């Protein structure tokens, strides 16, 4: 009897434990989640730290006055729209290709360096023209940000060049990489269009806020919302980079099911963190607003914008992951068309209509942005869900994934 009872007791324990494990696994794959967190946390810290360099300069300028806050935000928008967005977009080809071969890094660096020359010349020319008309105190914040970015770049370059960790993956430039420049541009150009269309939508709000009756106040308020959205997106961008690499790795190895599982896990993690940020913003919006301005009027208006800001953060966290999936699969062309239709066919017209014609001003602009983000996220979700993953074929010669929609 004892021998008969023991297996039953063990099976009872094992069964309940197994059922419990299966129940949790239906919510999230812990092994995949652990891998994603380990991969994305350094990227999140890096992204947030980089963005905080310019963000803090805007905060310092904001305490000089509403005009300075609006001016510094417009300057940031100009630099982001004409330079950083383009560079970020072109580097999106790496997220498709670097998961499969380190040689592709060198391939994409070449057009990045070439394309950076034009924005550099334009920005230097504008800086030289305006520097004599700008107070020294106001110039100090962007100058400090620029020096910090250059120091960061030099430290990163030295690390990649001399660290033992990269001695087998970075052995100097190879002439072979020039063979793949043109094919890689088939991914890099749609990626640049995809990213720029999204970035420009946010910067467009800052610009048209300056056309409103109380332009300084509207621009400052939209600036605070854009910066809050952006610093939150840096968290999503860490997971976006993680899912791009994971999807590219697994599809390159022919593991479609693992790629789909990675997407599901990353999406859940990103939304969970977005909800955490939204909760913190709901209770601490006055503290956050105080970082940008001393004006009680702008603080009060920012508090009224917080519910709309929470909705946009939630949609942005979802679309950020789905955009990362698009880069990992080589779907930059699909995402570019999606962004064009969502933001400029739907979001921005609604923003102008509500902001100016309906008299909602800053709230109207942000509602229009929410409409664009929701359409973007839903479209990318449909593309992701309805794809036959088993038939995707990634290669640089193809220029993009051979994706098949159901």
NUDREN-103085 format. One line per field, with one value per residue (C-alpha): residue number from 1; residue in one letter; x, y, z. Coordinates in pm, whole numbers. Each point is the difference from the previous one (the first is absolute). Layout:
! NUDREN-103085
nr	c(NUM | ...)
rest	c(a | ...)
px	c(X | ...)
py	c(Y | ...)
pz	c(Z | ...)
//
This chain:
! NUDREN-103085
nr	c(1 | 2 | 3 | 4 | 5 | 6 | 7 | 8 | 9 | 10 | 11 | 12 | 13 | 14 | 15 | 16 | 17 | 18 | 19 | 20 | 21 | 22 | 23 | 24 | 25 | 26 | 27 | 28 | 29 | 30 | 31 | 32 | 33 | 34 | 35 | 36 | 37 | 38 | 39 | 40 | 41 | 42 | 43 | 44 | 45 | 46 | 47 | 48 | 49 | 50 | 51 | 52 | 53 | 54 | 55 | 56 | 57 | 58 | 59 | 60 | 61 | 62 | 63 | 64 | 65 | 66 | 67 | 68 | 69 | 70 | 71 | 72 | 73 | 74 | 75 | 76 | 77 | 78 | 79 | 80 | 81 | 82 | 83 | 84 | 85 | 86 | 87 | 88 | 89 | 90 | 91 | 92 | 93 | 94 | 95 | 96 | 97 | 98 | 99 | 100 | 101 | 102 | 103 | 104 | 105 | 106 | 107 | 108 | 109 | 110 | 111 | 112 | 113 | 114 | 115 | 116 | 117 | 118 | 119 | 120 | 121 | 122 | 123 | 124 | 125 | 126 | 127 | 128 | 129 | 130 | 131 | 132 | 133 | 134 | 135 | 136 | 137 | 138 | 139 | 140 | 141 | 142 | 143 | 144 | 145 | 146 | 147 | 148 | 149 | 150 | 151 | 152 | 153 | 154 | 155 | 156 | 157 | 158 | 159 | 160 | 161 | 162 | 163 | 164 | 165 | 166 | 167 | 168 | 169 | 170 | 171 | 172 | 173 | 174 | 175 | 176 | 177 | 178 | 179 | 180 | 181 | 182 | 183 | 184 | 185 | 186 | 187 | 188 | 189 | 190 | 191 | 192 | 193 | 194 | 195 | 196 | 197 | 198 | 199 | 200 | 201 | 202 | 203 | 204 | 205 | 206 | 207 | 208 | 209 | 210 | 211 | 212 | 213 | 214 | 215 | 216 | 217 | 218 | 219 | 220 | 221 | 222 | 223 | 224 | 225 | 226 | 227 | 228 | 229 | 230 | 231 | 232 | 233 | 234 | 235 | 236 | 237 | 238 | 239 | 240 | 241 | 242 | 243 | 244 | 245 | 246 | 247 | 248 | 249 | 250 | 251 | 252 | 253 | 254 | 255 | 256 | 257 | 258 | 259 | 260 | 261 | 262 | 263 | 264 | 265 | 266 | 267 | 268 | 269 | 270 | 271 | 272 | 273 | 274 | 275 | 276 | 277 | 278 | 279 | 280 | 281 | 282 | 283 | 284 | 285 | 286 | 287 | 288 | 289 | 290 | 291 | 292 | 293 | 294 | 295 | 296 | 297 | 298 | 299 | 300 | 301 | 302 | 303 | 304 | 305 | 306 | 307 | 308 | 309 | 310 | 311 | 312 | 313 | 314 | 315 | 316 | 317 | 318 | 319 | 320 | 321 | 322 | 323 | 324 | 325 | 326 | 327 | 328 | 329 | 330 | 331 | 332 | 333 | 334 | 335 | 336 | 337 | 338 | 339 | 340 | 341 | 342 | 343 | 344 | 345 | 346 | 347 | 348 | 349 | 350 | 351 | 352 | 353 | 354 | 355 | 356 | 357 | 358 | 359 | 360 | 361 | 362 | 363 | 364 | 365 | 366 | 367 | 368 | 369 | 370 | 371 | 372 | 373 | 374 | 375 | 376 | 377 | 378 | 379 | 380 | 381 | 382 | 383 | 384 | 385 | 386 | 387 | 388 | 389 | 390 | 391 | 392 | 393 | 394 | 395 | 396 | 397 | 398 | 399 | 400 | 401 | 402 | 403 | 404 | 405 | 406)
rest	c(x | x | x | x | x | x | x | x | x | x | x | x | x | x | x | x | x | x | x | x | x | x | x | x | x | x | x | x | x | x | x | x | x | x | x | x | x | x | x | x | x | x | x | x | x | x | x | x | x | x | x | x | x | x | x | x | x | x | x | x | x | x | x | x | x | x | x | x | x | x | x | x | x | x | x | x | x | x | x | x | x | x | x | x | x | x | x | x | x | x | x | x | x | x | x | x | x | x | x | x | x | x | x | x | x | x | x | x | x | x | x | x | x | x | x | x | x | x | x | x | x | x | x | x | x | x | x | x | x | x | x | x | x | x | x | x | x | x | x | x | x | x | x | x | x | x | x | x | x | x | x | x | x | x | x | x | x | x | x | x | x | x | x | x | x | x | x | x | x | x | x | x | x | x | x | x | x | x | x | x | x | x | x | x | x | x | x | x | x | x | x | x | x | x | x | x | x | x | x | x | x | x | x | x | x | x | x | x | x | x | x | x | x | x | x | x | x | x | x | x | x | x | x | x | x | x | x | x | x | x | x | x | x | x | x | x | x | x | x | x | x | x | x | x | x | x | x | x | x | x | x | x | x | x | x | x | x | x | x | x | x | x | x | x | x | x | x | x | x | x | x | x | x | x | x | x | x | x | x | x | x | x | x | x | x | x | x | x | x | x | x | x | x | x | x | x | x | x | x | x | x | x | x | x | x | x | x | x | x | x | x | x | x | x | x | x | x | x | x | x | x | x | x | x | x | x | x | x | x | x | x | x | x | x | x | x | x | x | x | x | x | x | x | x | x | x | x | x | x | x | x | x | x | x | x | x | x | x | x | x | x | x | x | x | x | x | x | x | x | x | x | x | x | x | x | x | x | x | x | x | x | x | x | x | x | x | x | x | x | x | x | x | x | x | x | x | x | x | x | x | x | x | x | x | x | x)
px	c(0 | 284 | 151 | -336 | -52 | 336 | -36 | -351 | 129 | 287 | -228 | -238 | 275 | 158 | -334 | -101 | 345 | 3 | -347 | 108 | 309 | -204 | -244 | 277 | 161 | -322 | 50 | 373 | 294 | 238 | 309 | -65 | -93 | 325 | 196 | -181 | 53 | 371 | 34 | -214 | 90 | 346 | -162 | -270 | 259 | 204 | -299 | -136 | 345 | 58 | -338 | 42 | 304 | -219 | -302 | 185 | 123 | -364 | -93 | 270 | -112 | -362 | 84 | 127 | -352 | -281 | 159 | 329 | -184 | -181 | 320 | 208 | -271 | -18 | 378 | -18 | -279 | 209 | 305 | -210 | -200 | 288 | 276 | -50 | -324 | 166 | 302 | -217 | -211 | 293 | 148 | -327 | 138 | 248 | -283 | -99 | 350 | 229 | -185 | 137 | 351 | 235 | 134 | -332 | 85 | 281 | -228 | -255 | 260 | 117 | -330 | -49 | 327 | -70 | -355 | 110 | 211 | -291 | -180 | 336 | 77 | -351 | 8 | 349 | -108 | -309 | 197 | 265 | -271 | -204 | 270 | 68 | -370 | -50 | 71 | 290 | -217 | -244 | 283 | 152 | -261 | 22 | 378 | 24 | -230 | 214 | 323 | -160 | -115 | 346 | 164 | -251 | 72 | 377 | -28 | -227 | 233 | 300 | -194 | -104 | 351 | 201 | -229 | 84 | -369 | 3 | 336 | -162 | -283 | 181 | 339 | 1 | -178 | -11 | -17 | -257 | -260 | -15 | -162 | -311 | -45 | -259 | -201 | 0 | -140 | -314 | -59 | 163 | -198 | -347 | 115 | 102 | -335 | -182 | 177 | 0 | -373 | -68 | 251 | -118 | -359 | 102 | 217 | -283 | -216 | 265 | 19 | -374 | -41 | 200 | -281 | -260 | -122 | 208 | 298 | 256 | -230 | -125 | 350 | 132 | -289 | 34 | 376 | -44 | -238 | 230 | 301 | -198 | -118 | 351 | 176 | -266 | 51 | 369 | -108 | -209 | 287 | 221 | -252 | -50 | 371 | -13 | -293 | 159 | 312 | -190 | -231 | 290 | 199 | -283 | -120 | 358 | 23 | -338 | -176 | -331 | -177 | 273 | -18 | -375 | 47 | 264 | -242 | -280 | 226 | 157 | -337 | -130 | 312 | -16 | -369 | 58 | 279 | -213 | -279 | 256 | 116 | -361 | -71 | 307 | -100 | -356 | 124 | 315 | -89 | 48 | 350 | 87 | -139 | 207 | 311 | -87 | -157 | -86 | -322 | -309 | -217 | 202 | 12 | -378 | -46 | 249 | -206 | -308 | 203 | 113 | -296 | 59 | 372 | -65 | -202 | 269 | 272 | -198 | -42 | 360 | 130 | -190 | 93 | 364 | 27 | -188 | 227 | 296 | -152 | -27 | 369 | 98 | -198 | 105 | -351 | 119 | -182 | -333 | 57 | 90 | -329 | -182 | 156 | -76 | -368 | -47 | 170 | -42 | -321 | -182 | 185 | 127 | -320 | -203 | 254 | -31 | -380 | -42 | 280 | -101 | -354 | -148 | 202 | 148 | 354 | 266 | -252 | -127 | 353 | 65 | -333 | 98 | 333 | -180 | -213 | 316 | 172 | -305 | -35 | 373 | -2 | -313 | 132 | 339 | -177 | -213 | 310 | 182 | -290 | -99 | 348 | 100 | 319 | 115 | 39 | 213 | 345 | 256 | 307 | 188 | -19 | -380 | 18 | -303 | -183 | -209 | -309 | -334 | -322 | -291)
py	c(0 | 234 | -54 | 80 | 318 | 156 | 42 | 141 | 257 | 95 | 24 | 215 | 243 | -13 | 46 | 308 | 152 | -74 | 147 | 310 | 33 | -39 | 260 | 256 | -92 | 94 | 352 | 36 | -224 | 59 | -124 | 226 | 290 | -43 | 0 | 310 | 188 | -84 | 113 | 312 | 153 | 119 | 135 | 178 | 158 | 107 | 146 | 185 | 134 | 127 | 168 | 154 | 191 | 223 | -30 | 147 | 289 | 75 | -16 | 250 | 232 | -32 | 145 | 313 | 67 | -122 | 155 | -179 | -331 | 43 | 106 | -289 | -245 | 141 | -31 | -362 | -66 | 143 | -210 | -313 | 46 | 89 | -215 | -254 | -146 | -61 | -167 | -213 | -105 | -96 | -206 | -195 | -226 | -127 | -137 | -226 | -104 | 10 | -288 | -211 | 131 | 262 | 99 | 177 | 253 | 137 | -4 | 235 | 226 | 117 | 166 | 129 | 194 | 130 | 112 | 173 | 253 | 209 | 47 | 77 | 279 | 146 | -3 | 151 | 278 | 82 | -9 | 237 | 241 | 2 | -25 | 375 | 74 | -250 | 76 | -195 | -143 | -148 | -147 | -178 | -278 | -118 | 41 | -228 | -252 | 4 | -55 | -285 | -174 | 24 | -141 | -284 | -73 | -7 | -230 | -239 | -3 | -79 | -274 | -172 | 32 | -122 | -219 | -372 | -76 | 123 | -131 | -272 | 217 | 325 | -42 | 325 | 89 | -261 | 89 | -276 | 218 | 230 | -284 | 28 | 378 | 28 | -308 | 123 | 336 | -189 | -44 | 319 | 246 | -139 | -17 | 368 | 95 | -209 | 165 | 353 | -5 | -90 | 243 | 283 | -49 | 86 | 291 | 123 | 41 | 222 | 217 | 51 | 67 | 317 | 120 | -2 | 319 | -61 | -135 | 2 | -186 | -247 | -75 | -48 | -231 | -212 | -3 | -146 | -265 | -90 | -31 | -211 | -227 | -22 | -91 | -265 | -130 | -48 | -284 | -149 | 51 | -223 | -281 | 90 | -52 | -325 | -140 | 111 | -197 | -302 | -15 | 47 | -273 | -252 | 61 | -17 | -341 | -111 | 0 | 171 | -115 | 139 | 330 | 22 | -86 | 273 | 255 | -96 | 12 | 334 | 159 | -104 | 130 | 333 | 56 | -93 | 258 | 258 | -51 | 46 | 329 | 114 | -73 | 198 | 288 | 4 | 55 | 199 | 224 | 319 | -106 | -89 | 330 | 190 | -136 | 201 | 322 | 216 | 127 | -109 | 49 | -244 | -247 | 12 | -48 | -288 | -169 | 23 | -154 | -297 | -233 | 56 | -47 | -332 | -128 | 99 | -167 | -325 | -2 | 109 | -289 | -248 | 150 | 32 | -376 | -69 | 246 | -193 | -319 | 172 | 91 | -349 | -156 | 249 | 147 | 360 | 75 | -116 | 199 | 310 | -13 | -64 | 305 | 219 | -96 | -3 | 328 | 216 | -142 | -30 | 135 | 342 | 111 | -88 | 188 | 316 | -27 | -46 | 239 | 297 | -42 | -156 | 223 | -283 | 131 | -223 | -267 | -13 | -45 | -286 | -172 | 4 | -158 | -272 | -75 | -40 | -220 | -225 | -48 | -71 | -255 | -179 | -22 | -136 | -248 | -129 | -37 | -187 | -232 | -81 | -88 | -356 | -2 | -338 | 141 | 302 | -3 | 261 | 85 | 312 | -97 | 9 | 339 | -82 | -292 | -221 | 52 | -158 | 138 | -234)
pz	c(0 | 85 | -343 | -158 | 204 | -64 | -377 | 50 | 248 | -227 | -299 | 201 | 92 | -340 | -171 | 194 | -37 | -369 | -47 | 189 | -218 | -314 | 126 | 50 | -329 | -172 | 135 | -66 | -95 | 290 | -182 | -297 | 232 | 192 | -325 | -124 | 327 | 12 | -361 | 19 | 340 | -117 | -315 | 203 | 230 | -302 | -186 | 304 | 87 | -353 | -17 | 346 | -124 | -219 | 229 | 297 | -214 | -89 | 369 | 92 | -279 | 114 | 340 | -173 | -129 | -226 | -307 | 67 | 50 | -331 | -181 | 132 | -99 | -352 | -26 | 115 | -250 | -282 | 88 | 48 | -319 | -230 | 145 | 277 | -139 | -336 | 159 | 228 | -296 | -220 | 282 | 15 | -273 | 259 | 211 | -289 | -107 | 304 | 160 | -285 | -65 | 150 | -343 | -65 | 273 | -212 | -305 | 160 | 163 | -344 | -110 | 357 | -13 | -351 | 83 | 321 | -191 | -134 | 338 | 161 | -249 | 35 | 381 | 15 | -236 | 205 | 325 | -139 | -118 | 323 | 264 | 10 | 63 | 282 | 369 | 148 | 281 | -250 | -211 | 299 | 19 | -366 | 4 | 303 | -170 | -315 | 193 | 195 | -319 | -154 | 313 | -4 | -366 | 52 | 303 | -191 | -301 | 221 | 176 | -323 | -146 | 300 | 213 | 3 | -33 | -362 | -115 | -213 | -133 | -72 | -163 | -193 | -322 | -271 | -369 | -38 | 172 | -305 | -195 | 215 | 21 | -277 | 109 | 361 | -115 | -105 | 373 | 127 | -215 | 88 | 362 | -10 | -155 | 261 | 295 | -140 | -72 | 363 | 152 | -226 | 116 | 358 | -111 | -224 | 312 | 158 | -311 | -46 | 374 | -69 | -230 | 277 | 176 | 315 | -191 | 282 | 236 | -264 | -126 | 353 | 89 | -315 | 56 | 347 | -134 | -291 | 231 | 249 | -281 | -141 | 325 | 62 | -353 | 77 | 230 | -278 | -244 | 213 | -32 | -366 | -67 | 195 | -197 | -329 | 81 | 134 | -301 | -241 | 180 | 6 | -355 | -123 | 171 | -136 | 339 | -81 | 319 | 222 | -186 | 61 | 368 | 35 | -145 | 240 | 307 | -92 | -71 | 342 | 177 | -182 | 78 | 365 | 30 | -180 | 253 | 278 | -151 | -46 | 367 | 107 | -228 | 137 | 356 | -74 | -295 | 207 | 105 | -361 | -131 | 255 | -169 | -313 | 126 | 299 | -159 | 198 | -311 | -211 | 290 | 26 | -374 | 0 | 272 | -225 | -284 | 209 | -86 | -373 | 50 | 176 | -298 | -248 | 211 | 1 | -378 | -50 | 210 | -218 | -336 | 110 | 41 | -323 | -183 | 142 | -140 | -338 | 7 | 113 | -287 | -264 | -30 | 9 | -325 | 148 | 319 | -203 | -191 | 328 | 165 | -300 | 0 | 378 | 88 | -310 | -140 | 335 | 304 | -111 | -184 | 311 | 216 | -209 | -13 | 377 | 96 | -216 | -132 | 315 | 233 | 208 | -59 | 163 | 96 | -358 | -133 | 239 | -77 | -367 | 89 | 196 | -306 | -208 | 259 | 40 | -377 | -29 | 284 | -128 | -357 | 109 | 229 | -289 | -218 | 277 | 89 | -359 | -122 | -90 | 203 | -125 | -352 | 90 | -155 | 107 | -201 | -96 | -368 | 19 | 166 | 211 | 149 | -225 | 215 | -82 | 143 | 60)
//
